[in-house]
Amino acid sequence: MTRRALVTGAGGFIAHHLVKILLDKGYWVRGVDIKPPEFEASPAQEFEVLDLRRPEASLAATRGADEVYNLAADMGGIGFITAYHADVARNNVLISANMLEAARANGVLRFFYSSSACIYPQYLQKQPEVTPLKETDAYPADPEEGYGWEKLFAEKLCQYYREDYGLETRVARFHNVYGPLGTYEGGREKAPAAICRKVALAADGSEIEIWGDGQQTRSFMYVDDCVEGIYRLMQSGCHAPLNLGTDRLVTVDELVDVVCKAAGKTLHKRHDTSKPQGVRGRNSDNSLLRDVLKWEPRVSLEEGMARTYRWIEAELRKTNRVPEPSRIRR
Ligand SMILES: NC(=O)c1ccc[n+]([C@@H]2O[C@H](COP(=O)([O-])OP(=O)(O)OC[C@H]3O[C@@H](n4cnc5c(N)ncnc54)[C@H](O)[C@@H]3O)[C@@H](O)[C@H]2O)c1
């Protein structure tokens, strides 16, 4: 029998890609979001615009679903989540609590929750050369203010619904996901997309602004790997939170160099240390991921960033902000 999936946040970046992979796997999919997708129509069989902060909207969204993939969240890059602690925490705790309760009430069999590397304690992330974070490092808790505290609480809520009501929950902690069809301007964009935009708009030989001193470190995962990991985790028997990311640590300056290479440009970096940069260093320990899923993310940073750059450059060209390729000096 065809499995019926609800994907929330399907007007956004990762969930839009997730809808596609679930359709490929033979699911019937309903997408829900507070807004339609920005760049291309959702391929889901049904797409409904609903505000999941309202309990009745969450109940309507989950009707008839066998599986729920709850990716809806009020979120953005480090500039956004550090500027709006109250709104982000309140909106997301409402979505998470409503969606779990609605899934229980409607007899959903399996529930996926998208947590984040932002749940990890800040006291473990003060150096660029960090020890990769393993799942058990989450406690004693000291997560990112607002956004991170909500994610950590919602992880616990998943655990309680599984223990008290038998709802099978799966939780992945994403580490910096990037790729085409993600927001690249307007304030909610994350570092990889923002860097691609800045490089695309800059003339060869000119300079671009980088937030922080460029020595802060992260690991990055291409969106195709992210949605494959979500699918595999949902098939697995693992109900404990699982890291989903790569374990290749790079500085932000190195990330900029990867994008410049993809663009064929040489650019000077101007560092602005007054801008938020988040924790100093963060990497994913993938031991449990490899063990549980018998798989790990495989798209290289060079390949993934080249694809992302080409997409953002093409988007900017549509509004005449980037010259046609024939006029770009390579
Ligand atoms: N992108 C990353 O690197 C990353 C890292 C860690 C965790 N995550 C998590 O993954 C999930 C998806 O992130 P994304 O990068 O695709 O972000 P996104 O902003 O592109 O997608 C989130 C979607 O949720 C929707 N939404 C917000 N409030 C809503 C509401 N009240 N009702 C219905 N829909 C609502 C938004 O409109 C948006 O389309 C989020 O839960 C996010 O916290 C993402």
The ligand as an ORCA input file, in Angstrom:
! r2SCAN-3c Opt
* xyz 0 1
  N      19.632     24.575      6.929
  C      20.386     24.138      7.926
  O      21.602     24.185      7.852
  C      19.759     23.554      9.169
  C      20.611     23.171     10.217
  C      20.057     22.628     11.374
  C      18.683     22.438     11.461
  N      17.876     22.832     10.423
  C      16.425     22.620     10.569
  O      15.919     22.013      9.402
  C      14.577     22.457      9.171
  C      14.473     23.038      7.751
  O      15.390     24.105      7.616
  P      15.616     24.887      6.241
  O      17.060     25.212      6.160
  O      14.972     24.177      5.136
  O      14.868     26.253      6.586
  P      13.724     27.039      5.774
  O      13.535     28.333      6.495
  O      14.050     27.095      4.325
  O      12.445     26.103      5.980
  C      11.615     26.176      7.110
  C      10.197     26.385      6.626
  O       9.306     26.397      7.762
  C       8.269     27.289      7.450
  N       7.546     27.764      8.626
  C       7.961     28.673      9.547
  N       6.986     28.919     10.426
  C       5.924     28.158     10.063
  C       4.611     27.986     10.591
  N       4.203     28.670     11.666
  N       3.780     27.113      9.968
  C       4.170     26.448      8.854
  N       5.396     26.565      8.318
  C       6.267     27.413      8.908
  C       8.971     28.444      6.748
  O       8.046     29.229      6.007
  C      10.002     27.730      5.904
  O       9.549     27.545      4.575
  C      14.285     23.488     10.258
  O      13.613     22.827     11.326
  C      15.652     23.923     10.711
  O      15.641     24.392     12.042
  C      18.378     23.382      9.283
*
